[in-house]
Amino acid sequence: MSNRREFITALIAASAVGVGRAVAVPALSQHRRFSLVPTQPSGAPNYWCTWAVQNYMYGQRSKQLDISLLEGASGNDLAGNAMNEAALLGKDGWASSFYVRVRKDLFLLLDAGWEAGGTATFELDPIKFPSFEGTCTQRLHALSIELKRQGWRGAALWCTNTPGNTAGFSLESECANAGIHYWKIDTGDPDFSLVWMRDRKRIGLTLEHAHGEPPVNGNWEKDGRFGSQPWNSRRMEILRHTDVYRTYDVTSILSLPTTLDRVSELLSSAADHPEVHSLLNVEDEVYVAAVLGCTMGIMRHPLVGLRPGEDADLFFNGPRNPKKRMDEVVRALRWQRLAPPLPTGAGVVSVDNEILTDSWIFAKGQTWDTSLIGKHVYQGAPARLSRNIELPRVTAPGDKPFVFAARFLNGAVSLGAHERTQPERGWYMPVCDVELNVGDAPGPFGVFGEFRHVTLTFDRSLLGRKIFAQDLAGDEAVEITSTVDLSEKSLRIDGRLLRQIGLSSGSPGDLSSPAVVLSVQ
């Protein structure tokens, strides 16, 4: 095909997603070619973290693999050993191979194993990274420069058990001078002295803190709920003092409900507290981050089939096939160029009383938490969640998906529907119709996931307006005015149309859910 317009037209004419005829999309006239997605990165503190791919390195191309070695302390040690210059920066290394299209939107965060002499020395290991010479600051600066040369935003660093007071200030200053502007703090800084010193000295460094969590929430043998978070709880204390609060570890298969429930409780407690400026980092749940205005600590990578047998990967496995959903990361990051993340205290939060409960029976090789192996694990989360906008109205003939929405400070609006997980059905998308009242929001409007129909209702007339749509992974909009149901104050779009456009710029073989940006002009 000579261009994207011809590709979309041919794709839609040839396909029939769902029931009934395919939806025809007219090509955009030549003089109106444009993109709804800016080329400029959002500046949000998103990163790709090396930890999951480090955990996938041991045992590659072996004839057999003892999965037990990948669990617990043994697995951590093997992952730490996997961090080195060749793996990160070699010809086919992670930095040169992954996320070519959106590197400028991401820090590349080095996780455990990059330091010499401890977990908070901030000394780049000279044995593992022999090409980097000079002082500690010079070596880190050279590392960050090399990552920028390869197209990344720069280097970010994992650490734990950080020192406070004068020692902490010295490390902060060294990193800032080296061009390192993000720390992922796993534990340490209990009195937030690093934050206080950073602010006092005006050091250009973003600090991420976390409250350690098990990989599943609550009583996982029953309902698996995270629980409400009182204002004086330790989690809320961290949320009030940090720049970025990471919602922490999850299992691959039940990641979505586990993360959504944590997000709903933390946002609910912080809502309507404008003094809380921190951002929530939801790790690898990239569509949750995009729709709900959170940041991403992305871990997925595209490496598959490199281990013997069933290709065990404790971090990304199961029926969701997350390592074959790399385009979702591209779409989520590009949406944040239009709708930057929201501070946790910005505005109001609405949470559905209805709880959806997903579950899974974990097999060996599907989690590093050995206490879950062979057990039926349940995780619950609200059916609907919204920020600064009414809860979406969901109609479904059977099971419901998780549905969430947000209005951003600049008037952008997002809507997402996410799949469910059950042992007998795997990872599946329930059929649903969703209506969202967007009020006076000017847009743009991001729609993530699969739907039968989506209806957006406005408080202004749409008569005479034109509707444009674009795959968030693509670079050219198409006009869809003639293919949608447009009444005076509502816009109804067929889910087949959203899917066809929302996957039109996808990578071959990628399994990602669609994501579309809409514009009313």
C-alpha positions as CSV (number, residue, x, y, z in Angstrom):
1,M,0.0,0.0,0.0
2,S,1.3,3.4,-0.9
3,N,0.1,5.2,2.2
4,R,-1.8,4.8,5.4
5,R,-5.1,6.1,4.0
6,E,-5.2,3.3,1.4
7,F,-4.1,0.8,4.0
8,I,-7.0,1.7,6.3
9,T,-9.5,1.7,3.5
10,A,-8.4,-1.7,2.3
11,L,-8.2,-3.1,5.8
12,I,-11.8,-2.1,6.6
13,A,-13.2,-3.2,3.3
14,A,-11.6,-6.7,3.8
15,S,-12.5,-7.2,7.5
16,A,-15.6,-7.9,9.4
17,V,-14.8,-7.7,13.1
18,G,-17.7,-8.9,15.3
19,V,-21.1,-9.4,13.9
20,G,-22.4,-7.9,10.7
21,R,-20.8,-5.9,7.9
22,A,-17.5,-4.1,8.2
23,V,-17.6,-0.3,8.7
24,A,-16.3,1.7,5.7
25,V,-14.1,4.6,6.5
26,P,-13.7,7.4,3.8
27,A,-10.1,8.4,3.0
28,L,-9.0,11.8,4.2
29,S,-8.6,14.4,1.4
30,Q,-5.1,15.1,0.4
31,H,-4.9,18.7,1.6
32,R,-6.2,17.8,5.1
33,R,-3.5,15.3,6.0
34,F,-2.4,15.7,9.6
35,S,-1.7,13.9,12.9
36,L,-3.7,14.3,16.1
37,V,-0.7,13.1,18.1
38,P,2.2,15.6,18.8
39,T,5.8,14.6,18.0
40,Q,7.0,16.2,21.2
41,P,7.2,13.9,24.3
42,S,5.0,14.7,27.2
43,G,7.8,15.0,29.7
44,A,6.0,12.7,32.2
45,P,8.4,10.7,34.3
46,N,7.8,7.4,32.6
47,Y,10.5,4.7,32.3
48,W,11.2,1.3,31.0
49,C,12.8,-0.8,33.8
50,T,15.2,-3.6,33.1
51,W,14.2,-5.9,36.0
52,A,11.8,-8.2,34.0
53,V,14.2,-8.8,31.2
54,Q,17.1,-9.4,33.6
55,N,14.9,-12.1,35.1
56,Y,14.5,-13.7,31.6
57,M,18.3,-13.9,30.8
58,Y,19.4,-17.0,32.8
59,G,18.7,-20.3,31.0
60,Q,18.4,-18.9,27.5
61,R,19.2,-21.5,24.8
62,S,19.8,-24.2,27.5
63,K,18.6,-27.7,26.9
64,Q,16.8,-27.8,30.3
65,L,16.0,-25.3,33.0
66,D,15.1,-25.8,36.7
67,I,12.4,-23.3,37.2
68,S,13.0,-23.3,41.0
69,L,16.2,-21.4,40.4
70,L,14.2,-18.5,39.0
71,E,12.2,-18.1,42.3
72,G,13.0,-16.2,45.5
73,A,16.5,-15.1,46.4
74,S,18.1,-17.4,43.8
75,G,16.1,-15.7,41.0
76,N,17.0,-12.2,42.4
77,D,20.7,-13.1,42.3
78,L,20.6,-14.5,38.8
79,A,18.8,-11.3,37.6
80,G,21.3,-9.1,39.3
81,N,24.1,-11.0,37.6
82,A,22.5,-10.5,34.2
83,M,22.9,-6.7,34.3
84,N,26.1,-5.8,32.4
85,E,27.3,-3.6,29.6
86,A,26.9,-6.1,26.8
87,A,23.3,-7.0,27.7
88,L,22.3,-3.3,28.0
89,L,24.4,-1.6,25.4
90,G,25.7,-4.3,23.1
91,K,24.9,-4.6,19.4
92,D,21.6,-6.4,20.1
93,G,21.3,-5.1,23.6
94,W,18.2,-3.9,25.4
95,A,18.9,-0.2,24.8
96,S,19.4,-0.6,21.1
97,S,16.6,-3.2,20.5
98,F,13.6,-2.1,22.5
99,Y,10.9,0.7,22.1
100,V,12.4,2.3,19.0
101,R,9.3,4.4,18.4
102,V,8.9,5.9,21.8
103,R,12.3,6.0,23.5
104,K,12.3,9.7,23.7
105,D,9.3,9.4,26.0
106,L,11.1,7.1,28.4
107,F,14.0,7.0,30.8
108,L,15.8,3.7,30.7
109,L,15.9,2.6,34.3
110,L,18.7,0.2,35.4
111,D,17.5,-2.1,38.1
112,A,19.5,-4.2,40.6
113,G,23.0,-5.3,39.7
114,W,24.3,-2.1,38.1
115,E,26.1,-0.8,41.3
116,A,29.4,-1.9,42.9
117,G,29.7,-2.3,46.6
118,G,26.0,-2.2,47.6
119,T,22.6,-1.0,46.6
120,A,23.0,2.7,47.2
121,T,26.6,3.5,46.4
122,F,25.6,5.0,43.0
123,E,29.0,3.7,41.6
124,L,28.6,2.1,38.2
125,D,30.2,-1.4,38.5
126,P,33.5,-1.1,36.7
127,I,33.7,-4.8,36.0
128,K,30.3,-5.0,34.5
129,F,30.6,-1.7,32.6
130,P,34.3,-1.6,31.7
131,S,34.0,1.0,28.9
132,F,33.0,3.7,31.3
133,E,36.0,5.4,33.0
134,G,36.8,8.3,35.3
135,T,35.1,9.4,38.5
136,C,31.7,8.1,39.7
137,T,30.0,11.2,38.3
138,Q,31.9,10.9,35.0
139,R,30.9,7.3,34.5
140,L,27.3,7.9,35.2
141,H,27.3,10.9,33.0
142,A,28.8,8.9,30.1
143,L,26.1,6.2,30.7
144,S,23.3,8.8,30.4
145,I,24.9,10.3,27.3
146,E,25.1,6.9,25.7
147,L,21.5,6.2,26.3
148,K,20.5,9.6,25.0
149,R,22.6,8.9,21.9
150,Q,20.5,5.8,21.4
151,G,17.3,7.8,21.5
152,W,16.2,7.4,25.2
153,R,15.3,10.3,27.4
154,G,18.3,9.3,29.6
155,A,19.3,7.0,32.4
156,A,17.3,6.4,35.6
157,L,18.5,4.3,38.5
158,W,17.2,1.8,41.0
159,C,18.4,1.9,44.6
160,T,17.5,0.6,48.0
161,N,18.4,1.4,51.6
162,T,19.5,4.9,50.7
163,P,21.4,7.0,53.2
164,G,19.9,10.2,54.5
165,N,21.2,13.6,55.5
166,T,24.7,14.7,54.2
167,A,25.5,11.4,52.6
168,G,22.2,11.4,50.7
169,F,22.6,15.0,49.6
170,S,26.1,14.1,48.2
171,L,24.6,11.3,46.1
172,E,21.7,13.4,44.9
173,S,24.2,16.1,43.8
174,E,26.5,13.7,42.0
175,C,23.6,12.2,40.1
176,A,22.2,15.6,39.1
177,N,25.7,16.6,37.9
178,A,25.9,13.4,35.9
179,G,22.6,14.0,34.2
180,I,20.7,11.4,36.2
181,H,17.3,12.8,37.0
182,Y,15.2,9.8,38.3
183,W,15.7,7.4,41.3
184,K,13.5,4.4,41.9
185,I,13.8,3.9,45.7
186,D,12.6,0.4,46.7
187,T,13.2,0.9,50.4
188,G,14.9,3.7,52.3
189,D,14.4,7.4,53.0
190,P,11.9,6.6,55.8
191,D,11.8,10.2,57.0
192,F,11.9,11.7,53.4
193,S,15.1,13.5,54.1
194,L,16.1,12.9,50.5
195,V,13.0,14.8,49.4
196,W,13.6,17.6,51.9
197,M,17.3,18.0,51.0
198,R,16.5,17.8,47.3
199,D,13.9,20.6,47.6
200,R,16.1,22.7,49.8
201,K,19.1,22.6,47.5
202,R,16.9,22.7,44.3
203,I,18.4,19.5,42.8
204,G,16.9,18.4,39.6
205,L,16.0,14.9,40.6
206,T,12.6,13.0,40.6
207,L,12.2,10.6,43.5
208,E,10.0,7.6,43.5
209,H,9.0,5.8,46.7
210,A,6.9,2.7,47.4
211,H,5.3,0.8,50.2
212,G,6.3,-2.8,49.8
213,E,3.4,-5.1,48.9
214,P,2.9,-8.8,48.3
215,P,2.1,-9.6,44.7
216,V,-1.6,-10.0,45.4
217,N,-4.0,-8.0,47.6
218,G,-5.7,-8.9,50.8
219,N,-7.3,-12.2,51.5
220,W,-6.6,-13.8,48.1
221,E,-8.4,-17.0,49.1
222,K,-11.7,-15.1,49.3
223,D,-12.0,-11.7,47.6
224,G,-8.5,-10.2,47.3
225,R,-9.2,-6.6,48.2
226,F,-6.5,-4.0,48.9
227,G,-8.5,-2.2,51.6
228,S,-9.2,1.5,52.3
229,Q,-6.3,3.7,53.1
230,P,-6.8,6.1,56.1
231,W,-5.2,9.5,55.7
232,N,-2.7,8.8,58.5
233,S,-1.6,5.4,57.1
234,R,2.0,4.8,56.1
235,R,1.0,4.5,52.4
236,M,-0.8,7.9,52.5
237,E,2.2,9.4,54.3
238,I,4.5,8.3,51.5
239,L,2.0,9.5,48.9
240,R,1.9,12.9,50.4
241,H,5.7,13.3,50.5
242,T,7.1,11.7,47.3
243,D,7.1,12.8,43.7
244,V,6.0,9.4,42.4
245,Y,4.3,6.6,44.3
246,R,4.8,3.1,42.8
247,T,1.9,0.8,43.4
248,Y,4.4,-2.1,43.5
249,D,4.8,-5.7,42.5
250,V,2.0,-7.8,41.1
251,T,1.6,-11.2,39.4
252,S,1.5,-11.2,35.6
253,I,-1.8,-12.9,35.3
254,L,-3.8,-11.0,37.9
255,S,-1.9,-7.7,37.5
256,L,-5.0,-5.8,36.3
257,P,-7.4,-6.2,39.2
258,T,-4.6,-6.1,41.8
259,T,-3.3,-2.8,40.4
260,L,-6.8,-1.3,39.8
261,D,-7.8,-1.9,43.4
262,R,-4.7,-0.3,44.7
263,V,-5.2,2.7,42.4
264,S,-8.9,3.1,43.4
265,E,-8.1,3.2,47.1
266,L,-5.1,5.5,46.9
267,L,-6.8,7.9,44.6
268,S,-10.0,7.9,46.7
269,S,-8.0,8.8,49.8
270,A,-6.1,11.6,48.1
271,A,-9.0,13.0,46.1
272,D,-9.8,16.7,46.6
273,H,-6.5,17.3,48.4
274,P,-4.8,19.6,45.9
275,E,-1.7,19.8,48.2
276,V,-0.9,16.2,47.2
277,H,1.2,16.6,44.1
278,S,2.6,13.1,43.7
279,L,1.9,10.9,40.7
280,L,0.9,7.2,40.8
281,N,3.1,4.8,39.0
282,V,1.1,1.7,38.0
283,E,4.1,-0.2,36.6
284,D,3.3,-2.1,33.5
285,E,-0.5,-1.5,33.3
286,V,0.0,1.0,30.6
287,Y,-3.6,1.5,29.5
288,V,-4.6,2.1,33.2
289,A,-1.8,4.7,33.3
290,A,-3.0,6.4,30.1
291,V,-6.7,6.5,31.0
292,L,-6.4,7.4,34.7
293,G,-3.6,9.9,34.4
294,C,-0.8,7.8,36.1
295,T,2.8,7.2,35.2
296,M,4.3,4.0,33.9
297,G,7.1,1.8,35.2
298,I,7.1,-0.4,32.0
299,M,8.7,-3.8,32.3
300,R,7.4,-5.8,29.4
301,H,9.9,-6.7,26.6
302,P,9.6,-8.6,23.4
303,L,11.9,-11.6,24.0
304,V,10.2,-14.9,23.7
305,G,11.0,-18.5,22.9
306,L,14.6,-18.3,24.3
307,R,14.2,-20.8,27.1
308,P,13.6,-24.5,26.9
309,G,10.3,-26.3,27.3
310,E,7.5,-23.9,28.0
311,D,9.7,-20.8,27.9
312,A,9.2,-20.0,31.6
313,D,9.1,-16.3,32.4
314,L,7.9,-15.5,36.0
315,F,7.2,-11.9,35.2
316,F,5.2,-12.1,31.9
317,N,3.2,-15.2,31.3
318,G,-0.3,-16.6,31.0
319,P,-3.1,-16.2,28.5
320,R,-2.7,-12.4,28.3
321,N,0.6,-12.8,26.4
322,P,1.8,-9.4,27.5
323,K,5.2,-9.7,25.7
324,K,3.2,-9.8,22.4
325,R,1.4,-6.6,23.3
326,M,4.2,-4.1,22.8
327,D,2.1,-1.7,20.7
328,E,0.0,-0.9,23.8
329,V,3.1,0.8,25.3
330,V,3.4,3.0,22.2
331,R,-0.3,4.0,22.2
332,A,-0.3,4.7,26.0
333,L,2.8,6.9,25.8
334,R,1.6,8.8,22.8
335,W,-1.7,9.5,24.5
336,Q,0.2,11.2,27.3
337,R,1.6,13.7,24.8
338,L,-2.0,14.8,24.6
339,A,-3.0,14.2,28.2
340,P,-0.2,14.4,30.8
341,P,-0.6,12.5,34.1
342,L,-2.7,14.0,36.9
343,P,-1.5,14.6,40.5
344,T,-3.1,12.2,42.9
345,G,-4.9,15.0,44.7
346,A,-6.2,16.7,41.6
347,G,-10.0,16.8,41.6
348,V,-12.6,14.2,42.5
349,V,-12.7,10.4,42.2
350,S,-15.8,8.2,41.7
351,V,-15.7,4.5,42.5
352,D,-18.4,1.9,41.7
353,N,-19.9,-0.1,44.5
354,E,-20.0,-3.1,42.3
355,I,-16.8,-5.3,42.6
356,L,-15.6,-7.6,39.8
357,T,-13.5,-10.5,41.0
358,D,-11.0,-12.2,38.8
359,S,-9.1,-15.4,39.7
360,W,-6.5,-17.9,38.6
361,I,-4.9,-21.2,39.6
362,F,-1.2,-20.6,39.5
363,A,1.1,-23.2,37.9
364,K,4.8,-23.5,38.6
365,G,6.6,-21.0,36.4
366,Q,3.8,-18.4,36.6
367,T,4.9,-16.6,39.7
368,W,8.0,-16.1,41.9
369,D,5.7,-16.3,45.0
370,T,5.8,-20.0,45.7
371,S,3.0,-19.7,48.3
372,L,0.6,-19.1,45.4
373,I,1.6,-22.1,43.3
374,G,-1.3,-24.6,42.9
375,K,-3.7,-22.2,44.7
376,H,-6.9,-20.6,43.5
377,V,-6.2,-16.9,43.9
378,Y,-8.9,-14.2,43.8
379,Q,-8.4,-10.5,43.2
380,G,-11.3,-7.9,43.2
381,A,-11.6,-4.3,42.0
382,P,-14.3,-1.8,41.3
383,A,-16.2,-2.4,38.1
384,R,-15.9,1.3,37.3
385,L,-13.6,4.1,38.3
386,S,-13.4,7.7,37.2
387,R,-11.4,10.9,37.8
388,N,-13.0,14.3,37.4
389,I,-15.9,12.9,35.3
390,E,-19.0,10.9,35.9
391,L,-18.8,7.2,36.0
392,P,-19.3,5.6,32.6
393,R,-22.6,3.8,32.0
394,V,-22.0,0.2,31.1
395,T,-24.4,-2.2,29.5
396,A,-23.3,-5.8,29.0
397,P,-25.3,-9.0,28.2
398,G,-23.1,-11.1,30.4
399,D,-19.9,-10.5,32.3
400,K,-18.7,-6.9,32.5
401,P,-15.3,-5.6,31.8
402,F,-13.4,-3.2,34.0
403,V,-14.3,0.3,32.8
404,F,-12.6,3.6,33.8
405,A,-12.4,7.2,32.6
406,A,-10.9,10.5,33.4
407,R,-11.0,14.2,32.4
408,F,-7.6,15.9,32.4
409,L,-6.6,19.4,33.4
410,N,-6.3,20.5,29.7
411,G,-9.8,19.2,28.8
412,A,-8.8,15.9,27.3
413,V,-11.0,12.9,28.2
414,S,-10.1,9.2,28.2
415,L,-12.2,6.0,28.4
416,G,-10.9,2.5,28.8
417,A,-12.4,-1.0,29.0
418,H,-10.2,-3.8,30.1
419,E,-10.3,-7.6,29.9
420,R,-11.2,-10.1,32.6
421,T,-9.3,-13.2,33.8
422,Q,-10.8,-16.6,34.9
423,P,-9.3,-20.1,34.9
424,E,-12.0,-21.5,32.5
425,R,-11.8,-18.6,30.0
426,G,-8.3,-17.2,30.3
427,W,-7.9,-13.5,29.3
428,Y,-11.2,-12.4,27.7
429,M,-13.1,-9.3,26.8
430,P,-16.8,-9.2,27.7
431,V,-19.1,-7.6,25.2
432,C,-20.2,-4.1,26.3
433,D,-21.8,-0.8,25.3
434,V,-20.4,2.2,27.2
435,E,-21.8,5.8,27.4
436,L,-19.7,8.6,28.9
437,N,-21.0,12.1,29.6
438,V,-18.1,14.4,28.6
439,G,-19.9,17.6,29.4
440,D,-18.1,20.7,28.0
441,A,-14.8,18.9,27.5
442,P,-13.1,20.1,24.3
443,G,-11.1,16.9,23.9
444,P,-9.3,15.2,22.4
445,F,-10.9,11.9,23.4
446,G,-8.9,8.7,23.9
447,V,-10.7,5.4,23.7
448,F,-8.8,2.3,24.9
449,G,-9.9,-1.3,24.5
450,E,-12.8,-3.2,22.9
451,F,-16.4,-2.2,22.8
452,R,-19.6,-3.0,21.0
453,H,-20.5,0.7,20.9
454,V,-19.2,3.8,22.6
455,T,-21.4,6.9,23.0
456,L,-20.0,10.2,24.1
457,T,-22.6,12.8,25.2
458,F,-21.9,16.5,25.2
459,D,-23.6,19.6,26.6
460,R,-23.2,21.4,23.3
461,S,-24.4,20.9,19.8
462,L,-22.4,18.6,17.5
463,L,-24.4,19.5,14.4
464,G,-22.1,20.6,11.5
465,R,-19.0,19.3,13.3
466,K,-16.5,16.9,11.8
467,I,-15.1,13.9,13.6
468,F,-11.6,12.7,13.1
469,A,-10.0,9.5,14.4
470,Q,-6.4,8.1,14.5
471,D,-4.7,5.0,15.8
472,L,-2.6,6.3,18.7
473,A,0.3,4.3,17.3
474,G,-0.2,6.0,13.9
475,D,0.7,9.4,12.4
476,E,-2.3,10.3,10.3
477,A,-5.9,11.0,11.1
478,V,-9.0,10.0,9.0
479,E,-12.3,11.7,9.0
480,I,-15.1,9.4,10.2
481,T,-18.0,11.8,10.3
482,S,-20.1,9.9,7.8
483,T,-19.5,6.5,9.5
484,V,-20.7,7.5,13.1
485,D,-24.1,8.2,14.5
486,L,-24.1,11.9,15.2
487,S,-27.0,13.6,16.9
488,E,-27.3,17.1,18.3
489,K,-25.4,16.3,21.5
490,S,-24.1,12.7,21.2
491,L,-21.6,10.8,19.2
492,R,-22.1,7.0,18.9
493,I,-19.3,4.9,17.4
494,D,-19.4,1.3,16.4
495,G,-16.8,-0.8,18.2
496,R,-15.7,-2.5,14.9
497,L,-14.7,1.0,13.6
498,L,-12.8,1.7,16.8
499,R,-11.0,-1.6,16.5
500,Q,-10.2,-1.2,12.8
501,I,-8.7,2.3,13.2
502,G,-7.2,1.6,16.6
503,L,-5.1,-1.3,15.2
504,S,-4.4,0.1,11.7
505,S,-0.8,1.1,12.6
506,G,0.0,-2.0,14.6
507,S,3.1,-4.1,14.3
508,P,2.8,-7.5,12.5
509,G,1.8,-10.2,14.9
510,D,1.2,-7.8,17.8
511,L,-1.8,-8.8,20.0
512,S,-2.4,-5.4,21.6
513,S,-5.9,-4.0,22.3
514,P,-6.8,-1.0,20.2
515,A,-6.5,2.6,21.2
516,V,-7.9,5.6,19.3
517,V,-7.8,9.3,19.6
518,L,-10.9,11.2,18.5
519,S,-11.2,14.9,17.7
520,V,-14.4,16.9,17.2
521,Q,-13.7,19.9,14.9
